[in-house]
Amino acid sequence: MRAATALLSENLVRILRLRPRQGTAELATALGVSSQSVRRLLGDLPEGSVLAAGRTRRARYALRRPLRGTLTDIPVYQVDRSGSAAPLATLALAAPQGSLMSLAEAGWPVPAVSRDGWWDGLPYPVLAIRPQGYLGRQFARAEHRALGVAPDPEEWSDDDVVWVLSQRGADAPGNLIVGDSAYERWLEAKVRPPAPLHEREIPVAYAARAEDAVALAGGGSSAAGEFPKFTAAREQAGATTPHVLVKFSGAAGSAAERRWADLLACEHLALASSARLPGPGPARSRLLEHAGRTFIEVERFDRIGEHGRLPVCDLESLQGAFVGSRTTAWPDIAGRLQGMKLIEPDAAAAVDHLWWYGRLIANTDMHLGNLSFRVGEPLRLAPTYDMLPMMYAPLPGGEVPARDFAPALPLPAQRATWLAACAAAIEFWSAAAADTRISEPFRDTCRRNAESLDDIAGKV
């Protein structure tokens, strides 16, 4: 009898490894026993080795996947506006892949397939805070040996992402903290926070931080067309938070570095002109110049005050969780989310305006990570960021080629949106043409673009 039971247990484990998230009925059929016997077999497996979620007929089971040899739930905390943290959920990894994390009471929208907490990979709120982009690569270069992961975060597995977040994710985007070690780091930083930079300290401190970032990266502007950047905390009257993201140009004065400096100034001006459009408006920014570099300082809209945080999620994570299509056009995805009633009623129209505005200021880098939403029911559009004429960025080798600006034209149904976006774009190009922080050759380009758009707008 014991031998037969042991064999059934072995077969149960084998089936769950091959076909996780099975119900008792499916498992009973596969084993040739009753559902009651399956429940008894599941209860006899080692404590903590089985994950279960779903009520009654929706109950599903999977084996737990260890994280660096540990078979325990990983706590996920959320930090509120006042800077207090509280448990939000627990994350468990399922074998051979996928995870379990319930968001039913968390205030995050949940796709129907994950209503019981099961995810094919990692939950999208966790994916949204993974290290990525320039800062993610900088972090990976600095910490990969200590954490035992690849130096490129694009090569990380789901387990690597969770491990890194659980050890070092105290200051991830948004308001989530994964794991007790990361929580302890956050608490230590809250109890003993570094002093924000005073205004008089900022130029020298930013120049030093830029040198450190370039040294770690092994070069200046990213070959992938990204600005080098760093995070900082500074004091400024009227700011909603001391926490900022700072991008910077090179300091050697080459043609490519001059162009990157022009584009940083354009980003500041483009954000200001985008305030004409429907929606929450732009993230607050300002330009600084020191030691041959141009800096743009942008307030983080996922932070409030010194310790408060706000939940946010980028469009890339939302697309993967709710839409699943391959489109990268913001309006298409926003329209789908609007149809699901996941975003506020005016959000899709605001995204349409912003999309056209980006195209009319020659922004060729409107990827899905450059649009975000504040989390709630429904999701609300977050402030505008990373909006600039990237068509004019230097090539990876440093060449600055001439570019012809050919504004996209609207279909008849898009005319009103196009004209509103065009008015804001003309304002931007005109402001850039008049701004002496921008080089004279590029100001001439901006002047021609303003005139071209103005002429086209009169004929549309």
N, C-alpha and C positions, 0 to 999 in steps of 0.2 A: 504493500500500500504506500509506504513511504517512498519507495523507488518510483512508483507511478506518479506520485505527487511531485517529486523532484523533477521528473522528466517533463511534466506539464509546465512546471515553473520555468524550466530551461526553454521550452518551446514558446512560452509567453514572452519571455525576454527577447528571444530571437525575432518573434513577430513584431514586437514593439520597435525593435531596432530597424527592421525593414520597412514597417508601415506605422509610423508614429501617429498619435492622435486618433486612435481607434476607440469606438464605444464598446460597451460590454457585449452587445449583440454580435458585432463583427468579430470580436475576439472569441466569443463562445463558438461561433460557426467555424472559425479557423482552427480551434483546438478540439472541436467535437465534444464540448461539455456544455453545461447550462450556464446562464448568465450569473446565477448565484455562485457557481463554482469559480467563475472568473473573478468575481469580487473577492472571494476568499483567497484565491491565489495572489491577487494584487496586494491584499492585506498582509500576506506572508512574506512578500519581498522585503529586502532590507529597508529599514526606516529611512525616509528621505530620498529613496532612489527613484520613486515614481511621482510624476506630476499629474495632477488631476484638475480639471476645470469644466464648468458647464453643469447645469441642473438637469436632473431626471434624464430624459432621452437625449439631451445634448451633451451629457457627460462624456468627456474624452480623456484618454490617458496617454502618457508618453514617459519614456525614461529620462531621467535628468542627465544633462551633460556637464561634466566637471569643468570648472574654470581654474586652470593651473593647479589641478589636483583637489580642488575643494568642491564639495557637493552641497552647497548651502545657498539659500536665497540671498540676493544682493539688494539691500535697501536702496530705494530711490527717494531723495528728499526734494522738497521745493522750498524756495526762499520767497517770502512775500514782499510787498511794497515797503514794509517797515524794517525789513532786514532780519525777520525771524524765520527760522527753518522748522519744517514739520515733515513727518513721513508722508509720502504720496502713494507709494506702491512698493511692491517687491518685484524684482526681475529674476527669472530663473531660465537657464538655458536648457533646451530640449535636445535629446539625441535623435538622429544624428545631426539635425540642424533645426533652426527655429527657436522660439522662445515663448515664455509665458509671462505676461504682465498685464494686469487688469487696469483699464482706464475708466471703468464704468462710473466711478465716483470722483474722478480726477478733474473734470472740467475740460478735458481734451476731446474733440470729436473722435469717434471710433468707427472705422469701416465695418460693415455688416459681418464680414468674414472673421473679424477679430472681436466680436461682441463678448465672447467668453474669455478673452485675454490671450488667445493663441495668435502667434505671428509667424509667418514663413521664415523671416529673418529676425532682425532686431526691431522693436517697436519704433515707429517713425519719430517719436519725441527724442529717443536716444540717438537715432541716426542723425537727427538735426543738430546735435551738439558735438558730434565727433570732430576731432582735429582735421582740418582740411585747408586747402588754399595755401597762401604764402605763410600765414602764421602757423598752420598745421605742419608744414614742412620744416619751418624753423624749430618748432617744438620737437619734432621727430629727430632732427639732426642732433639736438642737444640731449635728448633723453632716451634714445632708442637702446643704447647699451644697458643702461640701468634698468630698463623695463623689459628687456629681452624681446624687442620687436624690430621689424625692418626699419631702416632709416627713411623710407618713403611711406607715408600713411596710406597711399593708394594701394599698397600691397598688403595692408592689414586685413586679417580675417575678422569676422564678427567677434570672436573671442578676444582678439587683440584689441579691438575697439573698446569692448567692455572692460578689459583689464586696464588699459591706459586711463580710461575715464575714472575707474574706481580708485586708481592710485594718484592721479594728478589732475583730475577734472574739477578742481575747486572754483575755477573762474571760467567755465565754459559759457558759450552764448546762452541767453535765456536765463531761466531760473531753476534748472534742475541740477542736482548733484547726485552722482551715482556712486554708491559705496561708502562704507564707514571711513576708510582712510582719506578719501577726498573730502568727506564731511569734516573730519578732524582738521585738515589743512584749511578749509574755509573758516572754521571756528577760530583757529589760531590767527588767521589774517584779520578776522573781525575784532578779536580781543586786542591784537597788537598790529593795527593797520599801519602801513607806511604813510608818512606824512605826504599829503598832496603837494605838488610843486607850487610855489608862489610864482606870481606873474614874472617877477624879475629873474627867476631861476629857469624859466621855461626854455629860452633860446639855447643856452649852453647845454642844458640837460637833454633837449631833443637832439642836438647835434651829436652828443656823446652816445645816445641811444641808437642813432642812425649808424654811427661808426661800428657799434657792437653788432647791429643787425647785419650790416654788409659783411663784416668779418665772419660771422657764423654762416652766412649764405655763400660766401666765396665770390661775391660779385655785387653789382649794382642792381638795376631794374631787372626783374625776372625775365628770362628768355621766353616765358609763356605769355608775356604781355601784361604782367601784374606789377603794380607798384610794390616795392618793399615797404614794410609797415611795422608798427609796434603798438602796444597798448600802453596807456599811461593814466595817471591820476593827477589832476591839477586844480587849482583854485581859480574860479572866475566868477565875477559878480553876475547874477542873473542866470547862472547855469542851473539846470535841473539835476545834474549829477557831476561829480568831478571826473568820472570815467570817460575816457576818449580813446578813439582809434586814430593813429597818426600815420599818414603816408608821407613819403618824402622822395625828392629827386636826387640824382647824383650831384657831386660837388666839383667835378673836373672841368665842367664848362664845354664839353663836346656838343656837337649838333644834336645827338640823340638825347643827352641829358638836358639840354635847353628845351627840347620838345617835351620831355616828360615834365619839366617845370611848367611849361605852358599849359599842359593838360591838367595839372593839379589846380592851377588858377582857373581853368575852364570848369573843372568840377565844382569849385566853390560858387562860381557864377551860375552854372547850370542848376545847382540845387536851389539857389535863390530865385531864379526865374520859374522853376517848377511850382513855386508856391501859388502861381496863378491858376493852377489846374485843380479840378475837384479832388478831394481826398484829404488825408491828414496833414499834407505839407511835407517839406523836407526835414531831414535831420539837421540840426544846427551845426554850422561849420565856420571856420575862419582860416585865413592864410597867415603864415609866418615865414620870414626869410632870415637865415643865419648861416654863417660859415659856408657860403656858396650854395646852400641847399634851399629849396622851397618845400615847405611843409603845409599839409592841410590837416587840420585837427577837426574831427567829427565826433560830436557827442554820441555816446552809445544810448540807443533808445530802449535797450533791454535792461538799463540800470536807472535807478531813481534814488537820489540822495547818495549818501556814502555807502550804505549797505543794502538798500532795497533792490529788488530785481523784479523783472516782468517776463512772463512766458511769451516766447516768440517762436515762429517756425517758418522756414523758408519754403518757397514754392516747389523746390525740388523734392523735399520730403513729402509735401502734401500730394504732389503728383504721383509719387510712387505708392502712397498709401490709398489714395482715393480714385485716381484717374487711370493710371497705368498705361497711358498712350505714350508714343514716342515724340509727340510734338514738343517743341521748345518755345512756342509762341505764347507769351503771357496771356493775351486775351482768350485764346482757345481753352487754356486750363482754367482760367478764372470763370469763363462761361460755364464750364462743366461743374465747377464747384458751386457756382450760383444756382445751377439747376438742381443740385443736391441740397440746396438751402444751408450750405455750410459756411458761407461768407455773408456779411451784412448786405442788405439790398442794393446799396449804392457802390459796392466795392468793384464789381465787374466793369461798370462804366468808368470808374476812376482808373482802373488798370488800362482800359482802352485808351484813355487820354494820355496816360504816362507812356504807354507803348508807342503811340504816334509821336509824342514829344521826343522820345529817345531816338526814333528813326530820323526825325527832322533835325536833330542836332548831331547826326552822324555817329550815334552810339552803336557800334557793331558788336558790343560785348554784353548784351542783355540776356545773360544766361539765367537759369532758374534759381541760382543762389543769390541773385541780385534783386530779388523781390521777396518781401516777408510779410507775415501777418501776425498780429497780436492774438494770442490764444484766448478763446472764450466761446460762448454760444450766442451768436455766431462768431466766426473769426472776423477780425477787423484789420483792414489794411494798415501796415506799419509805415512810418515815415520813409520818404524816398532817400535812397543812398546809391553810391557808385553810379552816378549819372554824368557822363562826360563824352566828348567826341572821340571815341577810341579808334575810329577809322584812321585818324591821323597819328596813331602811335608808331614809333620807330619799329623797323624790322628787327628780328632777333640779333642780327649781326651788327646793328647800330646804324644802318642806313635810314635816312629820312626821305622817303620818296614823295614825289608830288602826287596828290590825290584829287580826283574830280568828284565834286559833290553833286549827286543826282538825287534830289529829294523824292521820296516815295509819294505817290499820288493816291487819293482815296477812291473807293467806289462810291456811287451816289448815296448809299445809306450811311456812309461813314463821313460825309462832308462836314457836318456840324462839329463832330469830334475832331476831325482833321484841322479845321479852321481854328478851333480853340487851342489845339496843341501848336499849331503854326504860329499863332500870335505870341505864345510863350517862347517858342524857338527863336523867332525874330528878335524878341527882347534879349534872349541870351546872346545870340551872335552879335547884336549891336553893342551889348555891354562888354563882350570880349574884345571887340574891335577898338573900344575906347580905353581899355584897361592897360596902363603902362607897365603893369607887372608881367604882361605877356610880350614876347619878342615882336618887333615890328613886322617881320615877314609873316608870322602867323596871325597877327592882327589884320594884315591885309587879306589873308584868307578868310578870316571871320567876317570882315567887311563885305567881301564879295558874296559870301554865303547869305548874309542878311539881305543884301540887295536881290539876290536870286530868289530867295523865299518870298520876299515881299512882292516881287513881280509875279511869281506863280500863284500866290494867294489871291491876287486880283483877277485871275483867270479861272480859278477852280469853281 
